[in-house]
Each structure stands twice: as structure tokens, then as C-alpha cells.
Amino acid sequence: MKTLIRPAVSLFVLLSAVTGVVYPLAVTGVAQAVFPDAAAGSLIIKDGKPVGSELIGQNFTDPKHFWGRPSATSPQPNNGTASGGSNQGPLNPALVDAVKGRIEALKAADPDNKVPIPADLVTASGSGLDPHISPAAAAYQIERVARARGLKAEAVVAMVALNTEGRQLGIFGEPRVNVLKLNLALDALGA
């Protein structure tokens, strides 16, 4: 029996060291060298301090900011540890009530806006953490943001255009606007 236990324990220790220490350190080192921004969480730095990530949405409610997609995470919005969709179907009364409440909030923030509300402003993403909105969702909010900031709508349209990302590799996905980057650009413009 001793002849079987010693090789088994030795192999266990060796494989634990390789798969639990050497391999993760090697992958982390390569990621840090090849993709340093992504390996660090795609953080957005302002004045030497991280203010968020390009990959995780933030909850903006001030009328002078663009609002992102609603978050399905709890107990607080955009909680990365609670990522996941609401799993509510289109006939679920809770989803219907949530969408109605979001529509009312958007209309209360900009009562003169008669444009149809884009779906991504009233429905949560699959992860509940989406940092992007569609260009249509950004266009819906331009007048409110311009009015709240005392800017001409054309200036805000230009900022939205500057912060609109195209399709990945020109063919994958849809054009999108990173809400945090756009709001930071507008804050810098106002400063």
C-alpha cells in the first residue's frame, strides 16, 4: 500500500502546484504583458483615481447625465457580485410593472419629449451590468441633458457621436455608447 500512496501524494502535490500556482501565474503574466488594460479590469481613471470600468454600468439618475440601461442586480444597481438577468418573461406582471415605472421616470424627467422610448432604456440587459446604450437611447436623452447642462443640443449631439463605438471588427454587434465615458466627457466639457 505504501508503494501506491507515495506516488499518488507526490502526483497530487505536483499537479496542485502546476495547475494551482504555476499556470495561473503564467496566464496572469501573459495577460498583463499583452493586454494590460483589460487585465486590470478596463478601469477608467480620472485625476489619478479609478471612477469605474468600461465593462460595468453605473447608476446615473441626475438629469444632467445620460442614464444607462436599468440594472437587474440587487440589492443595489450594477452590483457585479449579483450579475444575472431578471429571468422575468414578457407576461410576468413584475416585469410589466418595472417597465411602466421606468417609462414614467423617463417621462417625468423630460415631459416634453414625445419620441418613442427605446427599449434599452426600460429593460435590463442579460447580465444586469451593461455599460452601453444604443445610439437611439442616447438620442432620446440629448434634449434633457443639454437643457440640464445649459448646453446647445448640437454640442451634446457631437459628444454622443464622439463616444459612439462602432461594430466590433466592423461586422459584429451593434453601434453603442458607453454611458460612463460619455458622462465623463460631458463633465470635462462643462469644467
C-alpha distance (Angstrom), angle and dihedral (degrees) to the residues before:
residue distance angle dihedral
M1 . . .
K2 3.83 . .
T3 3.77 89.0 .
L4 3.81 90.1 59.4
I5 3.82 99.6 41.8
R6 3.79 97.7 52.1
P7 3.85 96.1 55.4
A8 3.83 90.8 42.4
V9 3.80 92.8 52.3
S10 3.81 91.6 43.7
L11 3.81 91.4 50.8
F12 3.82 90.7 46.6
V13 3.82 91.6 52.5
L14 3.81 92.6 44.8
L15 3.82 94.4 48.5
S16 3.82 91.5 44.1
A17 3.80 89.9 53.7
V18 3.82 93.3 46.6
T19 3.83 98.4 43.1
G20 3.79 97.6 31.7
V21 3.82 101.8 40.4
V22 3.80 116.4 7.4
Y23 3.82 98.7 43.2
P24 3.86 96.3 45.2
L25 3.82 90.8 46.9
A26 3.81 91.1 49.0
V27 3.82 93.5 48.5
T28 3.80 91.7 45.8
G29 3.81 91.2 48.5
V30 3.81 92.9 50.0
A31 3.82 91.3 46.3
Q32 3.81 91.5 49.6
A33 3.81 90.8 49.4
V34 3.80 99.0 43.2
F35 3.83 102.0 30.8
P36 3.83 106.4 20.0
D37 3.82 95.6 161.7
A38 3.79 95.1 49.3
A39 3.81 93.1 42.0
A40 3.80 88.9 56.2
G41 3.81 92.3 53.6
S42 3.83 98.8 -93.7
L43 3.79 89.0 -86.8
I44 3.78 121.2 -171.2
I45 3.81 110.5 -137.7
K46 3.80 122.9 -156.9
D47 3.80 121.5 178.8
G48 3.80 89.9 -9.8
K49 3.81 93.9 -55.7
P50 3.80 129.6 100.4
V51 3.81 111.0 -112.2
G52 3.78 98.0 177.7
S53 3.76 145.3 -50.6
E54 3.78 130.2 -81.0
L55 3.80 86.5 -131.5
I56 3.82 103.4 52.3
G57 3.79 124.8 61.0
Q58 3.77 124.2 -129.0
N59 3.77 130.1 -144.3
F60 3.82 109.0 -110.7
T61 3.82 117.0 178.7
D62 3.80 102.8 157.8
P63 3.84 111.3 109.3
K64 3.82 90.2 -131.0
H65 3.81 90.2 63.2
F66 3.76 130.7 68.5
W67 3.78 111.0 -111.0
G68 3.78 121.0 -131.5
R69 3.75 131.2 -146.1
P70 3.78 116.2 -58.6
S71 3.77 113.1 -97.1
A72 3.79 122.7 -125.3
T73 3.81 92.8 -160.6
S74 3.75 125.2 106.6
P75 2.96 156.1 -119.3
Q76 3.83 83.7 20.6
P77 3.82 130.1 11.1
N78 3.81 119.4 -91.2
N79 3.79 92.9 13.7
G80 3.80 104.9 167.9
T81 3.80 92.7 -159.0
A82 3.81 90.8 59.2
S83 3.81 98.1 45.3
G84 3.77 116.0 157.0
G85 3.76 140.7 96.3
S86 3.76 124.5 -84.7
N87 3.82 91.0 -112.6
Q88 3.78 88.6 -144.7
G89 3.77 115.1 145.4
P90 3.81 124.2 -137.5
L91 3.81 91.9 -99.0
N92 3.80 94.7 49.8
P93 3.83 108.4 116.3
A94 3.83 90.8 -144.4
L95 3.81 90.9 58.7
V96 3.80 91.9 45.9
D97 3.82 90.6 50.3
A98 3.82 92.2 46.7
V99 3.81 92.2 50.7
K100 3.81 91.2 47.2
G101 3.82 90.1 51.3
R102 3.80 91.5 49.5
I103 3.81 91.2 49.2
E104 3.81 90.3 50.8
A105 3.83 91.0 49.9
L106 3.81 91.7 51.1
K107 3.80 92.0 47.6
A108 3.81 91.6 47.0
A109 3.81 90.7 51.9
D110 3.83 92.2 50.5
P111 3.83 110.5 16.5
D112 3.82 94.0 170.9
N113 3.81 93.2 58.0
K114 3.82 107.7 103.4
V115 3.82 96.0 170.1
P116 3.83 114.5 118.0
I117 3.80 110.3 -95.6
P118 3.83 112.8 -113.4
A119 3.79 113.4 -118.5
D120 3.80 94.3 -122.0
L121 3.82 90.8 65.3
V122 3.81 92.0 60.0
T123 3.82 104.0 32.4
A124 3.79 128.3 65.1
S125 3.79 122.0 -124.4
G126 3.78 123.5 -113.7
S127 3.80 92.4 -97.2
G128 3.79 96.3 35.9
L129 3.82 87.6 -132.2
D130 3.80 103.9 82.5
P131 3.83 110.8 151.6
H132 3.81 93.6 -167.2
I133 3.78 137.9 75.9
S134 3.76 128.5 -168.8
P135 3.80 120.1 -98.0
A136 3.83 86.3 -112.1
A137 3.82 90.5 56.7
A138 3.80 89.7 49.9
A139 3.83 91.3 47.5
Y140 3.81 89.7 51.8
Q141 3.82 90.0 59.0
I142 3.83 100.2 41.9
E143 3.82 97.7 95.6
R144 3.82 93.4 48.2
V145 3.80 93.2 48.5
A146 3.81 93.2 44.8
R147 3.80 91.8 49.8
A148 3.83 93.3 46.4
R149 3.81 91.5 49.6
G150 3.78 96.4 41.1
L151 3.80 91.2 -120.2
K152 3.78 131.7 134.5
A153 3.78 112.6 -101.4
E154 3.82 89.7 -123.0
A155 3.81 90.6 62.3
V156 3.80 91.2 52.4
V157 3.82 91.0 45.7
A158 3.81 88.2 54.3
M159 3.82 91.4 50.4
V160 3.81 90.6 50.2
A161 3.80 90.0 50.5
L162 3.82 91.4 49.8
N163 3.80 90.7 51.4
T164 3.79 97.8 44.4
E165 3.80 112.7 110.4
G166 3.80 118.9 -151.3
R167 3.75 129.2 -136.7
Q168 3.79 115.8 -59.4
L169 3.80 109.3 -96.6
G170 3.80 85.8 -5.0
I171 3.81 94.6 -76.9
F172 3.81 111.8 51.9
G173 3.79 124.6 84.3
E174 3.76 127.9 -14.7
P175 3.80 133.2 -70.0
R176 3.81 110.5 -84.7
V177 3.77 142.8 -179.3
N178 3.81 121.4 -133.6
V179 3.81 102.6 -135.9
L180 3.82 97.2 -156.4
K181 3.80 93.4 49.9
L182 3.81 91.3 47.0
N183 3.81 93.2 49.5
L184 3.82 91.9 47.1
A185 3.83 89.9 50.2
L186 3.81 90.2 50.7
D187 3.81 91.1 47.5
A188 3.82 89.5 51.8
L189 3.80 90.2 48.3
G190 3.79 90.8 53.1
A191 3.79 92.1 47.8
